[in-house]
């Protein structure tokens, strides 16, 4: 039987890195939604460009 590719600690590190990457994406998307919905430059909430 071949040895496992990752030990127990390696799997935990990989899981933690994937969880961190997912949370960074979620935080960035939430921040973008907040910035787009509360613009001080465009108080009527009209889409200017993009």
PyMOL Python script that loads the backbone (N, CA, C, O; Angstrom):
from pymol import cmd

cmd.read_pdbstr("""\
ATOM      1  N   UNK A   1       0.853  -1.188   0.000  1.00  0.00           N
ATOM      2  CA  UNK A   1       0.000   0.000   0.000  1.00  0.00           C
ATOM      3  C   UNK A   1       0.894   1.245   0.000  1.00  0.00           C
ATOM      4  O   UNK A   1       1.775   1.368   0.851  1.00  0.00           O
ATOM      5  N   UNK A   2       0.678   2.175  -0.950  1.00  0.00           N
ATOM      6  CA  UNK A   2       1.543   3.362  -1.015  1.00  0.00           C
ATOM      7  C   UNK A   2       1.273   4.308   0.158  1.00  0.00           C
ATOM      8  O   UNK A   2       0.164   4.340   0.690  1.00  0.00           O
ATOM      9  N   UNK A   3       2.271   5.063   0.551  1.00  0.00           N
ATOM     10  CA  UNK A   3       2.081   6.016   1.656  1.00  0.00           C
ATOM     11  C   UNK A   3       1.142   7.150   1.216  1.00  0.00           C
ATOM     12  O   UNK A   3       1.036   7.439   0.024  1.00  0.00           O
ATOM     13  N   UNK A   4       0.473   7.779   2.160  1.00  0.00           N
ATOM     14  CA  UNK A   4      -0.425   8.885   1.790  1.00  0.00           C
ATOM     15  C   UNK A   4       0.364  10.076   1.255  1.00  0.00           C
ATOM     16  O   UNK A   4       1.500  10.315   1.662  1.00  0.00           O
ATOM     17  N   UNK A   5      -0.247  10.810   0.349  1.00  0.00           N
ATOM     18  CA  UNK A   5       0.440  11.966  -0.234  1.00  0.00           C
ATOM     19  C   UNK A   5       0.638  13.075   0.786  1.00  0.00           C
ATOM     20  O   UNK A   5       1.662  13.758   0.767  1.00  0.00           O
ATOM     21  N   UNK A   6      -0.319  13.259   1.668  1.00  0.00           N
ATOM     22  CA  UNK A   6      -0.201  14.279   2.702  1.00  0.00           C
ATOM     23  C   UNK A   6      -0.429  13.638   4.061  1.00  0.00           C
ATOM     24  O   UNK A   6      -1.311  12.796   4.227  1.00  0.00           O
ATOM     25  N   UNK A   7       0.368  14.043   5.012  1.00  0.00           N
ATOM     26  CA  UNK A   7       0.147  13.567   6.370  1.00  0.00           C
ATOM     27  C   UNK A   7      -1.069  14.299   6.947  1.00  0.00           C
ATOM     28  O   UNK A   7      -1.669  15.142   6.280  1.00  0.00           O
ATOM     29  N   UNK A   8      -1.416  13.975   8.163  1.00  0.00           N
ATOM     30  CA  UNK A   8      -2.557  14.634   8.811  1.00  0.00           C
ATOM     31  C   UNK A   8      -2.368  16.131   8.898  1.00  0.00           C
ATOM     32  O   UNK A   8      -3.300  16.893   8.639  1.00  0.00           O
ATOM     33  N   UNK A   9      -1.160  16.566   9.264  1.00  0.00           N
ATOM     34  CA  UNK A   9      -0.889  18.001   9.385  1.00  0.00           C
ATOM     35  C   UNK A   9      -0.950  18.679   8.014  1.00  0.00           C
ATOM     36  O   UNK A   9      -1.426  19.808   7.901  1.00  0.00           O
ATOM     37  N   UNK A  10      -0.473  17.996   6.984  1.00  0.00           N
ATOM     38  CA  UNK A  10      -0.518  18.566   5.637  1.00  0.00           C
ATOM     39  C   UNK A  10      -1.937  18.774   5.150  1.00  0.00           C
ATOM     40  O   UNK A  10      -2.239  19.774   4.500  1.00  0.00           O
ATOM     41  N   UNK A  11      -2.808  17.825   5.466  1.00  0.00           N
ATOM     42  CA  UNK A  11      -4.213  17.979   5.078  1.00  0.00           C
ATOM     43  C   UNK A  11      -4.851  19.148   5.810  1.00  0.00           C
ATOM     44  O   UNK A  11      -5.649  19.880   5.226  1.00  0.00           O
ATOM     45  N   UNK A  12      -4.510  19.333   7.073  1.00  0.00           N
ATOM     46  CA  UNK A  12      -5.071  20.453   7.830  1.00  0.00           C
ATOM     47  C   UNK A  12      -4.596  21.786   7.272  1.00  0.00           C
ATOM     48  O   UNK A  12      -5.371  22.738   7.181  1.00  0.00           O
ATOM     49  N   UNK A  13      -3.327  21.854   6.899  1.00  0.00           N
ATOM     50  CA  UNK A  13      -2.803  23.099   6.323  1.00  0.00           C
ATOM     51  C   UNK A  13      -3.491  23.389   4.997  1.00  0.00           C
ATOM     52  O   UNK A  13      -3.872  24.529   4.732  1.00  0.00           O
ATOM     53  N   UNK A  14      -3.653  22.372   4.167  1.00  0.00           N
ATOM     54  CA  UNK A  14      -4.321  22.548   2.879  1.00  0.00           C
ATOM     55  C   UNK A  14      -5.763  23.006   3.077  1.00  0.00           C
ATOM     56  O   UNK A  14      -6.234  23.898   2.372  1.00  0.00           O
ATOM     57  N   UNK A  15      -6.458  22.405   4.023  1.00  0.00           N
ATOM     58  CA  UNK A  15      -7.837  22.801   4.311  1.00  0.00           C
ATOM     59  C   UNK A  15      -7.887  24.250   4.782  1.00  0.00           C
ATOM     60  O   UNK A  15      -8.755  25.009   4.350  1.00  0.00           O
ATOM     61  N   UNK A  16      -6.973  24.640   5.657  1.00  0.00           N
ATOM     62  CA  UNK A  16      -6.959  26.009   6.167  1.00  0.00           C
ATOM     63  C   UNK A  16      -6.686  27.013   5.053  1.00  0.00           C
ATOM     64  O   UNK A  16      -7.295  28.082   5.021  1.00  0.00           O
ATOM     65  N   UNK A  17      -5.781  26.681   4.142  1.00  0.00           N
ATOM     66  CA  UNK A  17      -5.475  27.585   3.027  1.00  0.00           C
ATOM     67  C   UNK A  17      -6.689  27.744   2.122  1.00  0.00           C
ATOM     68  O   UNK A  17      -6.988  28.852   1.676  1.00  0.00           O
ATOM     69  N   UNK A  18      -7.389  26.651   1.847  1.00  0.00           N
ATOM     70  CA  UNK A  18      -8.579  26.733   1.004  1.00  0.00           C
ATOM     71  C   UNK A  18      -9.687  27.530   1.692  1.00  0.00           C
ATOM     72  O   UNK A  18     -10.380  28.307   1.035  1.00  0.00           O
ATOM     73  N   UNK A  19      -9.861  27.354   2.980  1.00  0.00           N
ATOM     74  CA  UNK A  19     -10.877  28.117   3.708  1.00  0.00           C
ATOM     75  C   UNK A  19     -10.533  29.609   3.707  1.00  0.00           C
ATOM     76  O   UNK A  19     -11.418  30.449   3.550  1.00  0.00           O
ATOM     77  N   UNK A  20      -9.254  29.938   3.880  1.00  0.00           N
ATOM     78  CA  UNK A  20      -8.825  31.332   3.874  1.00  0.00           C
ATOM     79  C   UNK A  20      -9.055  31.958   2.504  1.00  0.00           C
ATOM     80  O   UNK A  20      -9.516  33.095   2.409  1.00  0.00           O
ATOM     81  N   UNK A  21      -8.735  31.225   1.447  1.00  0.00           N
ATOM     82  CA  UNK A  21      -8.937  31.750   0.089  1.00  0.00           C
ATOM     83  C   UNK A  21     -10.416  32.007  -0.174  1.00  0.00           C
ATOM     84  O   UNK A  21     -10.771  33.030  -0.761  1.00  0.00           O
ATOM     85  N   UNK A  22     -11.272  31.097   0.250  1.00  0.00           N
ATOM     86  CA  UNK A  22     -12.704  31.295   0.071  1.00  0.00           C
ATOM     87  C   UNK A  22     -13.222  32.482   0.854  1.00  0.00           C
ATOM     88  O   UNK A  22     -14.075  33.223   0.365  1.00  0.00           O
ATOM     89  N   UNK A  23     -12.720  32.672   2.061  1.00  0.00           N
ATOM     90  CA  UNK A  23     -13.192  33.794   2.874  1.00  0.00           C
ATOM     91  C   UNK A  23     -12.712  35.119   2.304  1.00  0.00           C
ATOM     92  O   UNK A  23     -13.431  36.115   2.376  1.00  0.00           O
ATOM     93  N   UNK A  24     -11.509  35.149   1.740  1.00  0.00           N
ATOM     94  CA  UNK A  24     -11.010  36.384   1.127  1.00  0.00           C
ATOM     95  C   UNK A  24     -11.889  36.759  -0.068  1.00  0.00           C
ATOM     96  O   UNK A  24     -12.218  37.931  -0.250  1.00  0.00           O
ATOM     97  N   UNK A  25     -12.267  35.778  -0.878  1.00  0.00           N
ATOM     98  CA  UNK A  25     -13.149  36.054  -2.017  1.00  0.00           C
ATOM     99  C   UNK A  25     -14.509  36.565  -1.548  1.00  0.00           C
ATOM    100  O   UNK A  25     -15.067  37.485  -2.147  1.00  0.00           O
ATOM    101  N   UNK A  26     -15.040  35.978  -0.488  1.00  0.00           N
ATOM    102  CA  UNK A  26     -16.343  36.392   0.017  1.00  0.00           C
ATOM    103  C   UNK A  26     -16.282  37.808   0.591  1.00  0.00           C
ATOM    104  O   UNK A  26     -17.194  38.605   0.372  1.00  0.00           O
ATOM    105  N   UNK A  27     -15.217  38.121   1.321  1.00  0.00           N
ATOM    106  CA  UNK A  27     -15.064  39.461   1.890  1.00  0.00           C
ATOM    107  C   UNK A  27     -14.924  40.499   0.780  1.00  0.00           C
ATOM    108  O   UNK A  27     -15.509  41.579   0.864  1.00  0.00           O
ATOM    109  N   UNK A  28     -14.154  40.179  -0.259  1.00  0.00           N
ATOM    110  CA  UNK A  28     -13.962  41.120  -1.365  1.00  0.00           C
ATOM    111  C   UNK A  28     -15.277  41.372  -2.097  1.00  0.00           C
ATOM    112  O   UNK A  28     -15.580  42.510  -2.454  1.00  0.00           O
ATOM    113  N   UNK A  29     -16.052  40.324  -2.321  1.00  0.00           N
ATOM    114  CA  UNK A  29     -17.329  40.484  -3.008  1.00  0.00           C
ATOM    115  C   UNK A  29     -18.311  41.294  -2.159  1.00  0.00           C
ATOM    116  O   UNK A  29     -19.033  42.142  -2.682  1.00  0.00           O
ATOM    117  N   UNK A  30     -18.335  41.034  -0.869  1.00  0.00           N
ATOM    118  CA  UNK A  30     -19.220  41.791   0.020  1.00  0.00           C
ATOM    119  C   UNK A  30     -18.816  43.264   0.069  1.00  0.00           C
ATOM    120  O   UNK A  30     -19.674  44.146   0.060  1.00  0.00           O
ATOM    121  N   UNK A  31     -17.524  43.525   0.120  1.00  0.00           N
ATOM    122  CA  UNK A  31     -17.048  44.912   0.151  1.00  0.00           C
ATOM    123  C   UNK A  31     -17.413  45.626  -1.145  1.00  0.00           C
ATOM    124  O   UNK A  31     -17.781  46.801  -1.120  1.00  0.00           O
ATOM    125  N   UNK A  32     -17.316  44.929  -2.276  1.00  0.00           N
ATOM    126  CA  UNK A  32     -17.675  45.537  -3.554  1.00  0.00           C
ATOM    127  C   UNK A  32     -19.163  45.879  -3.588  1.00  0.00           C
ATOM    128  O   UNK A  32     -19.542  46.938  -4.090  1.00  0.00           O
ATOM    129  N   UNK A  33     -20.006  44.999  -3.062  1.00  0.00           N
ATOM    130  CA  UNK A  33     -21.446  45.265  -3.032  1.00  0.00           C
ATOM    131  C   UNK A  33     -21.755  46.456  -2.130  1.00  0.00           C
ATOM    132  O   UNK A  33     -22.605  47.281  -2.465  1.00  0.00           O
ATOM    133  N   UNK A  34     -21.074  46.554  -0.992  1.00  0.00           N
ATOM    134  CA  UNK A  34     -21.313  47.674  -0.070  1.00  0.00           C
ATOM    135  C   UNK A  34     -20.874  48.983  -0.706  1.00  0.00           C
ATOM    136  O   UNK A  34     -21.585  49.984  -0.620  1.00  0.00           O
ATOM    137  N   UNK A  35     -19.713  48.984  -1.343  1.00  0.00           N
ATOM    138  CA  UNK A  35     -19.212  50.204  -1.975  1.00  0.00           C
ATOM    139  C   UNK A  35     -20.140  50.632  -3.103  1.00  0.00           C
ATOM    140  O   UNK A  35     -20.414  51.823  -3.256  1.00  0.00           O
ATOM    141  N   UNK A  36     -20.627  49.684  -3.892  1.00  0.00           N
ATOM    142  CA  UNK A  36     -21.513  50.020  -5.007  1.00  0.00           C
ATOM    143  C   UNK A  36     -22.874  50.511  -4.528  1.00  0.00           C
ATOM    144  O   UNK A  36     -23.510  51.314  -5.210  1.00  0.00           O
ATOM    145  N   UNK A  37     -23.331  50.046  -3.374  1.00  0.00           N
ATOM    146  CA  UNK A  37     -24.657  50.444  -2.909  1.00  0.00           C
ATOM    147  C   UNK A  37     -24.631  51.726  -2.092  1.00  0.00           C
ATOM    148  O   UNK A  37     -25.676  52.356  -1.931  1.00  0.00           O
ATOM    149  N   UNK A  38     -23.491  52.136  -1.574  1.00  0.00           N
ATOM    150  CA  UNK A  38     -23.402  53.338  -0.741  1.00  0.00           C
ATOM    151  C   UNK A  38     -22.359  54.285  -1.317  1.00  0.00           C
ATOM    152  O   UNK A  38     -21.341  54.562  -0.683  1.00  0.00           O
ATOM    153  N   UNK A  39     -22.618  54.773  -2.507  1.00  0.00           N
ATOM    154  CA  UNK A  39     -21.684  55.686  -3.156  1.00  0.00           C
ATOM    155  C   UNK A  39     -21.995  57.121  -2.740  1.00  0.00           C
ATOM    156  O   UNK A  39     -23.142  57.560  -2.830  1.00  0.00           O
ATOM    157  N   UNK A  40     -20.981  57.847  -2.286  1.00  0.00           N
ATOM    158  CA  UNK A  40     -21.159  59.248  -1.929  1.00  0.00           C
ATOM    159  C   UNK A  40     -21.056  60.137  -3.166  1.00  0.00           C
ATOM    160  O   UNK A  40     -21.577  61.253  -3.171  1.00  0.00           O
ATOM    161  N   UNK A  41     -20.394  59.659  -4.201  1.00  0.00           N
ATOM    162  CA  UNK A  41     -20.231  60.445  -5.429  1.00  0.00           C
ATOM    163  C   UNK A  41     -21.534  60.446  -6.215  1.00  0.00           C
ATOM    164  O   UNK A  41     -21.865  61.434  -6.872  1.00  0.00           O
ATOM    165  N   UNK A  42     -22.268  59.354  -6.150  1.00  0.00           N
ATOM    166  CA  UNK A  42     -23.487  59.184  -6.933  1.00  0.00           C
ATOM    167  C   UNK A  42     -24.652  58.870  -5.991  1.00  0.00           C
ATOM    168  O   UNK A  42     -25.057  57.714  -5.876  1.00  0.00           O
ATOM    169  N   UNK A  43     -25.192  59.885  -5.320  1.00  0.00           N
ATOM    170  CA  UNK A  43     -26.199  59.626  -4.284  1.00  0.00           C
ATOM    171  C   UNK A  43     -27.510  59.045  -4.812  1.00  0.00           C
ATOM    172  O   UNK A  43     -28.240  58.421  -4.041  1.00  0.00           O
ATOM    173  N   UNK A  44     -27.842  59.225  -6.101  1.00  0.00           N
ATOM    174  CA  UNK A  44     -29.091  58.690  -6.637  1.00  0.00           C
ATOM    175  C   UNK A  44     -28.967  57.212  -6.983  1.00  0.00           C
ATOM    176  O   UNK A  44     -29.926  56.603  -7.457  1.00  0.00           O
ATOM    177  N   UNK A  45     -27.795  56.633  -6.750  1.00  0.00           N
ATOM    178  CA  UNK A  45     -27.532  55.214  -6.975  1.00  0.00           C
ATOM    179  C   UNK A  45     -27.726  54.831  -8.449  1.00  0.00           C
ATOM    180  O   UNK A  45     -28.181  53.731  -8.763  1.00  0.00           O
ATOM    181  N   UNK A  46     -27.371  55.763  -9.344  1.00  0.00           N
ATOM    182  CA  UNK A  46     -27.420  55.478 -10.768  1.00  0.00           C
ATOM    183  C   UNK A  46     -26.102  54.868 -11.192  1.00  0.00           C
ATOM    184  O   UNK A  46     -25.049  55.187 -10.638  1.00  0.00           O
ATOM    185  N   UNK A  47     -26.165  53.996 -12.169  1.00  0.00           N
ATOM    186  CA  UNK A  47     -24.936  53.363 -12.662  1.00  0.00           C
ATOM    187  C   UNK A  47     -24.246  54.343 -13.601  1.00  0.00           C
ATOM    188  O   UNK A  47     -24.812  54.750 -14.615  1.00  0.00           O
ATOM    189  N   UNK A  48     -23.010  54.719 -13.252  1.00  0.00           N
ATOM    190  CA  UNK A  48     -22.292  55.702 -14.033  1.00  0.00           C
ATOM    191  C   UNK A  48     -21.582  55.037 -15.206  1.00  0.00           C
ATOM    192  O   UNK A  48     -21.792  55.417 -16.358  1.00  0.00           O
ATOM    193  N   UNK A  49     -20.751  54.055 -14.920  1.00  0.00           N
ATOM    194  CA  UNK A  49     -20.043  53.348 -15.974  1.00  0.00           C
ATOM    195  C   UNK A  49     -19.606  51.989 -15.440  1.00  0.00           C
ATOM    196  O   UNK A  49     -19.561  51.756 -14.232  1.00  0.00           O
ATOM    197  N   UNK A  50     -19.291  51.113 -16.366  1.00  0.00           N
ATOM    198  CA  UNK A  50     -18.780  49.811 -15.970  1.00  0.00           C
ATOM    199  C   UNK A  50     -19.830  48.840 -15.705  1.00  0.00           C
ATOM    200  O   UNK A  50     -19.538  47.695 -15.360  1.00  0.00           O
TER     201      UNK A  50
END
""", "prot")
cmd.dss("prot")
cmd.show_as("cartoon", "prot")
cmd.util.cbc("prot")
cmd.orient("prot")
